C-alpha cells in the first residue's frame, strides 16, 4: 500500500480544515473518505498532537489545528506562487536581463526594442550597463551581461548577433570654425585639422573603424586630444580644441556651439549589432532577441 507523503497529508488536512467535513473534503480531493480519515490520523501521529475534535455530528479544529490551518494555508499559497514564478522564469516570461550598451548604440533603436520587450513581457526586467563595445565582449565571456548592443567589428568568438542599425560617419566642428559655413568636407581636408577623439582603449572599435577608413586613402588623422566619454569630447570640440568624427544618429542630440558636416568620401559605416553568447541563450534572452528581430525587420520594411 502506498502511503501519501507529508505534503499530500498536509493538503488533505487543509481541505478538511476548510470544509470541516471529511465527506466534503474527500469528494473535493477525489479520494475515498476512509483513506482521507486514515491519512489525517497518520499526520496527527507524526506530529504528536490532535488536529481535529471529532464527534458523530461535528468536526472542529483544535487550537493547534487552527494554527496549522492558518499558517499552512498561507505557506501553500506562497508555495503555489513560487511554483508559478519559477515556471514563468523557465518559460522566459519573468526574470532580469543584464544588457550592455555602448555610447553609439544609445541613439539608435535600442530604447524602442527595450520598451517593446517590456510591453510584451511586463514581468521581465531589463538592467542596463553602459560599457564600451570591447568591455561588452569581455562581460559576455564572463557572463556578467546576457546581451550587448555593440559595434559589429568587435563582435566575434562564440557569439551570435543580429544587425540593429547602420549609420554613416560625419565630422563635428566648432560653430566658429572656417568650415562651419560648408555642408560637407573630404577626408583629406579633415586630416589637415586637429582631431579630438575617444581613447584607444574604451573606443577601440570606433578607432579601428576610423583608422581603417582613413588608412585606405593613405591618410592619418592628427589626434591632439583624447577623451573617455562623449560629453567631454563634445566640450573639447565646442571650445575649439579640434574637430571630431561621430555617426549621423548623434545630430539630434548635439549641443549648441558645434556643427555637423557630411564627409563626402566616407565609405565606412558604423554598424551596431545585438550580440549574445551562442552557448548561453536563456529562454528570456531568446524572447528579447525575437522582439529585436521583429522590430528591426518591421522598421526595414
C-alpha positions in Angstrom: 0.0 0.0 0.0 1.4 3.4 -1.0 1.2 5.9 1.9 0.6 9.6 1.0 3.6 11.9 1.5 3.7 14.5 4.3 3.0 17.2 1.6 -0.1 15.2 0.4 -1.3 14.7 4.0 -0.9 18.4 4.6 -3.1 19.2 1.6 -5.7 16.7 2.9 -5.6 18.4 6.3 -6.1 21.8 4.7 -9.1 20.5 2.7 -10.8 19.1 5.8 -9.9 22.3 7.7 -11.6 24.4 5.1 -14.8 22.4 4.9 -14.8 20.9 8.5 -16.3 17.9 6.8 -14.4 14.7 5.9 -17.1 13.8 3.4 -17.0 17.1 1.5 -13.2 17.2 1.6 -12.9 13.6 0.3 -15.3 14.5 -2.6 -13.3 17.6 -3.4 -10.0 15.7 -3.3 -11.3 12.8 -5.3 -10.4 10.1 -2.8 -12.4 7.8 -0.6 -13.4 9.1 2.8 -11.8 6.2 4.8 -8.5 6.9 3.1 -8.7 10.5 3.9 -9.5 9.8 7.6 -6.6 7.4 7.8 -4.2 9.9 6.3 -5.3 12.6 8.8 -4.8 10.1 11.7 -1.3 9.3 10.4 -0.5 13.0 10.2 -1.6 13.5 13.8 0.6 10.6 14.9 3.6 12.0 13.0 3.0 15.4 14.6 2.3 14.0 18.1 -0.9 16.1 18.7 -4.5 16.2 17.6 -5.7 18.5 14.8 -9.4 17.9 14.9 -12.0 17.3 17.6 -14.4 14.7 16.2 -17.9 13.6 17.1 -20.6 11.8 15.1 -22.1 15.1 14.1 -19.4 17.7 14.4 -15.8 18.3 13.2 -13.8 21.2 14.6 -10.1 22.3 14.6 -8.2 22.0 17.8 -6.2 25.1 18.9 -3.1 23.5 17.4 -5.0 22.6 14.3 -6.2 26.2 13.9 -2.6 27.5 13.9 -1.5 24.8 11.4 -4.5 25.5 9.2 -3.9 29.3 9.2 -0.2 29.2 8.7 -0.3 26.1 6.4 -2.8 27.8 4.1 -0.5 30.9 3.8 2.5 28.6 3.2 0.7 26.7 0.5 -0.3 30.0 -1.1 3.3 31.2 -1.1 4.5 27.8 -2.5 1.9 28.0 -5.3 3.2 31.5 -6.1 6.8 30.2 -6.1 5.9 27.4 -8.5 4.1 29.9 -10.8 7.1 32.4 -10.7 9.6 29.6 -11.3 7.6 28.3 -14.2 7.5 31.8 -15.7 11.2 32.1 -15.4 11.7 28.7 -17.1 9.5 29.8 -20.0 11.3 33.2 -20.4 8.3 35.2 -19.1 9.9 36.5 -16.0 13.4 37.4 -14.7 16.1 40.1 -15.2 18.2 40.6 -18.3 21.6 42.3 -17.9 22.1 44.3 -21.1 25.2 46.2 -22.1 25.2 49.1 -24.5 27.8 51.4 -26.0 27.5 55.2 -26.4 27.0 54.6 -30.1 24.1 52.3 -29.5 22.2 54.7 -27.2 21.0 56.9 -30.0 19.7 54.1 -32.2 16.6 51.8 -31.9 17.8 50.2 -28.7 15.3 52.1 -26.5 12.4 51.1 -28.8 13.4 47.5 -28.5 13.5 47.6 -24.7 10.2 49.4 -24.5 8.5 46.9 -26.8 10.0 44.0 -24.8 8.7 45.4 -21.5 5.3 45.8 -23.1 5.2 42.2 -24.2 6.7 40.8 -21.1 5.7 43.1 -18.2 7.1 40.7 -15.5 10.6 40.8 -17.0 13.2 43.4 -16.0 16.0 44.9 -18.1 19.1 46.2 -16.3 21.3 48.4 -18.5 25.0 48.8 -18.2 26.9 51.5 -20.2 30.0 49.6 -21.5 32.3 50.2 -24.4 32.0 47.5 -27.1 35.2 45.9 -26.1 34.1 45.9 -22.5 30.8 44.2 -23.5 32.8 41.4 -25.2 34.6 40.7 -22.0 31.4 40.9 -20.0 29.7 38.4 -22.3 32.5 36.0 -21.9 32.4 36.4 -18.1 28.6 36.0 -18.0 28.1 39.3 -16.3 25.7 40.5 -19.1 23.3 38.5 -21.2 23.2 40.7 -24.3 25.1 43.6 -25.7 24.4 46.4 -28.1 27.8 46.9 -29.6 29.8 47.7 -32.7 29.9 44.9 -35.2 33.6 44.9 -35.7 34.1 44.0 -32.0 31.5 41.1 -32.0 33.3 37.8 -32.6 34.1 34.5 -30.9 31.4 32.1 -29.5 28.7 34.7 -30.2 25.7 35.3 -32.4 24.3 38.7 -33.4 21.6 40.5 -35.4 22.1 43.9 -37.1 20.4 46.7 -35.3 21.4 49.9 -37.1 23.8 51.2 -39.8 24.8 54.9 -39.8 27.2 56.9 -42.0 30.0 58.9 -40.4 30.1 62.7 -40.1 32.5 65.4 -39.0 31.7 67.6 -36.0 33.4 71.0 -36.0 33.2 74.1 -33.7 30.4 76.5 -34.8 33.0 79.3 -35.3 35.3 77.1 -37.5 36.2 78.1 -41.0 34.3 75.1 -42.3 31.1 75.7 -40.4 29.5 77.5 -43.3 30.1 74.5 -45.6 27.8 71.4 -45.8 30.4 68.8 -46.4 34.2 68.2 -46.5 36.5 65.4 -47.6 38.6 63.0 -45.5 41.8 64.6 -46.9 40.7 68.1 -45.6 39.7 66.6 -42.3 43.1 65.0 -41.9 44.6 68.5 -42.0 42.7 69.6 -38.9 43.5 68.9 -35.2 41.3 66.0 -34.1 39.9 65.1 -30.7 38.5 61.6 -30.4 37.7 58.8 -28.0 40.6 56.9 -26.3 42.1 53.9 -28.0 41.2 51.7 -25.0 37.5 52.4 -24.4 36.8 53.5 -28.1 38.8 50.7 -29.6 36.2 49.5 -32.0 35.4 53.1 -33.3 39.1 54.0 -33.5 39.7 50.9 -35.6 36.8 51.8 -37.9 38.1 55.3 -38.4 41.8 54.3 -38.8 40.8 51.7 -41.4 38.7 54.2 -43.3 41.4 56.9 -43.4 44.2 54.4 -43.9 42.5 53.1 -47.0 43.1 56.5 -48.5 46.7 56.8 -47.3 45.7 59.3 -44.6 46.3 59.6 -40.9 44.3 61.8 -38.5 46.1 64.4 -36.5 44.9 63.4 -33.0 45.7 66.2 -30.5 43.4 65.1 -27.6 41.5 62.0 -26.4 38.5 61.6 -24.0 36.8 58.6 -22.5 33.2 59.9 -22.7 31.2 61.7 -25.2 30.1 64.9 -23.2 33.8 65.7 -22.6 34.7 65.0 -26.2 31.9 67.4 -27.5 33.0 70.1 -25.0 36.5 69.9 -26.4 35.2 70.4 -29.9 33.0 73.3 -28.7 35.9 75.0 -27.0 37.8 75.0 -30.4 40.4 72.4 -29.5 39.7 70.4 -32.6 37.2 68.5 -34.7 35.9 65.0 -34.3 34.0 62.2 -36.0 30.8 60.6 -35.0 27.8 58.9 -36.7 24.8 60.7 -38.1 22.5 59.4 -35.3 24.0 61.9 -32.9 22.9 65.0 -34.8 19.6 65.5 -32.9 21.4 65.4 -29.6 24.3 67.7 -30.4 24.6 70.7 -28.0 24.9 74.3 -29.2 28.2 75.6 -30.4 29.1 72.8 -32.7 28.0 71.8 -36.3 27.8 68.5 -38.2 29.3 68.2 -41.7 28.9 65.4 -44.2 32.1 63.6 -45.1 31.6 63.1 -48.8 34.1 60.2 -49.3 33.5 58.4 -46.1 32.7 54.8 -47.2 32.7 53.2 -43.8 29.5 52.9 -41.7 29.1 52.4 -38.0 27.1 49.2 -37.6 25.5 48.3 -34.3 24.5 44.7 -33.6 22.7 42.9 -30.7 25.1 40.2 -29.6 24.8 37.2 -27.2 26.8 34.1 -26.5 25.7 31.2 -28.6 26.3 28.8 -25.7 24.3 30.8 -23.2 20.9 31.6 -24.7 18.3 31.5 -21.9 14.6 31.5 -22.6 14.3 35.1 -21.5 17.3 36.1 -23.7 15.7 34.3 -26.7 12.5 36.3 -26.2 14.4 39.6 -26.2 16.2 38.6 -29.4 12.9 37.8 -31.1 11.4 41.1 -30.1 14.5 42.9 -31.5 14.3 40.9 -34.8 10.7 41.7 -35.3 11.2 45.4 -34.6 14.2 45.8 -36.8 12.6 43.9 -39.7 9.5 45.9 -39.3 11.4 49.2 -39.5 13.3 48.0 -42.6 10.0 47.0 -44.2 
